[in-house]
Amino acid sequence: MATSQQVPLTRAQRVRQVGNLMNLSSALGLTAARLGRARLRPGPQGLLLAEGYRLNFPSRAGAFTVGNVILTSTDFESLTAREPHVMDHESAHAWQYFWCGGLPFLPLYALAAGWSWLRTGDLASANFFERNAGLVRGGYREAPITNIGFKRLRGRLQTLIEKPSRLAERSF
């Protein structure tokens, strides 16, 4: 955790920090922190910690990362007490922003989350980015591959084809 004695950054961490500033992902993270009225402080590995984030997006995340900014609605001491490896997980997401060139990470992540939902019924279990960051380190459970999302879509499409008037009655 961040202490009064900050550990010097490695060359790789400095490259990630500068890269995520240049690709604007950290600027977006700072904007999200400001909009969510979070308190900022320096964190480990050149990351910024934004505590007390007040917006409901994303809704179920204990923490989420945008560039080199990690945001949480709570404080990081409480979060790491519940999920001891969450900082490693979020640090991996900061690297993903770097390797994806910053903002392109967001639509790529959305596609991976959609694929995961189709395959498992949740947004993380088959999501390339969450798996790469370590599902367990991020506090996720691994759901089995059941293609439940595909099955749900097929059922809704079948209803639409058989009874088009029911479309208005069903929610996607």
N, C-alpha and C positions, 0 to 999 in steps of 0.2 A: 504494500500500500504506500501511498505518498507519505513521506515523513519530512521532517525539517532537513534531513540529510538526503538530498536527491542523488541517486546513483548516476554517474555520467552515462550519456547515451553511447551505444555502440555505433559504429559507422553505418550499419544497416538500419538501425532505428532512426538515425539522423536523415538518411536517404528517404525513408518512409515518411518522416515528418515533413520534410521539404517537398517531397513529391505530392503528398496529400494537400499541402497548401497550394502548390502550383496547379493541381488539377481541380481545384475549387471544392473538393469534397469536405475538407475541414472547415472551409468558409460556410458551407451549407450546414454542417454540424453546429458551428457557433451560432448561426441564425436560428436553428431549431432550439438550441439551448436558451437563447434570448427570448424567443416566442413562448417557450414553455416556462419562462421565469426561473430557470435553474441557476444554481450557484456554481461557478466554475472554480476549479483548483487544479494545479498540476498533478499528474499521476505518474505511474511508472512507465518506463519505455517510451518516453516522449508523448504520452497520451494526455489528453485533458479530460478531467472528470467533471461531469455536470450533474449535480445532485438536486433533488427536489423538483424534477421536471413535472409540470402540472397538466400537460395535455394528455388526452386519452388516445393518442396515436403514437406508435402502434399499441394496441389495446392490451395484449397479454404479455408483453415482454417485460422481464425483470430489469433488463438493461438492453440498450441497442446502441449501435455504433454508426456514426456518420463521419467518414474520414478518420481523423485521429481523435474525435470527440466521442466519449462514451457517456450516454445519458441514462439516468435512472430516476424514478419517482421517489426513491428512498435515499439513503446514504450508502456509500460503498462499504463501510464497515459492516452494516447490517446485511447487505447483499452478499458479501464474501463470507460472512458467517453462515448463511444459508447455502450458498453455492461457492465452495472454496476455490474452484478453478475457473470461475466466470471471467476473471480478468484475462486469462490466457485465451479463452474463447473469443472475447471481444477484441483482443489484440490481433487475433487471426483475421477477424473481419476488417480491421484497419489495413492489414496487408492485402486483403482482397480488393479493397477500394484502390489501393496503390496499383496492383497488377491489372485491374480492369480500366485503368486510366481515369479513375474518379467517378464522375456522375454516371457513366454507362453501367456501373455496378447496379444501380437502382432498377432499371428495367430487366437486367439479367437476373437479379435476385427475384423480382416479381415472377418472371418466367419459371425459375427454379421452384418457387413456392407453389405456383399453379400446378406444375408437374408433380410435386410432392402430394398435393391435395388429391389429384387424380389417382395417384398410385396408392396412397395410404389413408386419405381422409384427413390428414393434418398437414400443416404448412412446412414442417421441419424435417420429418423423418426421411424423406427421399430428396430433400433439397440439397443440391450439390454443395452450396456454400455453407450450410449448417453442418453437413456431414464433414466437410473439410475443416471446419473450425472445431469440430468435436462436439457431437450431440450431447454427450453426458457432461462434458465440461461446461456447456451452456445451460445445463439443467433440463434438457429435453429427454423425453422417453422415446424409444424407438418403436414405432408402430409397424406392424407387419405389412408387407406388400399384399394388398387384397384387391386392388383396382376399384375400390369403393366409389371414388369420385367418378370414374367412367361409368359405373353401374348407376349411380344417381343421375348422371346426365342422360344416359340411355332411357331411364324410366321417365324422366321429364320430357324428353323428345318423343317418346312413345305416346305419352298423354297428349302432347301437342298435336301429333299427327292424328290420333284417334278422336280426340275431342278438342278442337281448337278453341272453343269457347271457354274451356277450363284454364287456359293460359292466364287469364286475368285473376283466377282464383289462387293460382300457385305462385309461390315466391321462389326466386332462384337464390 
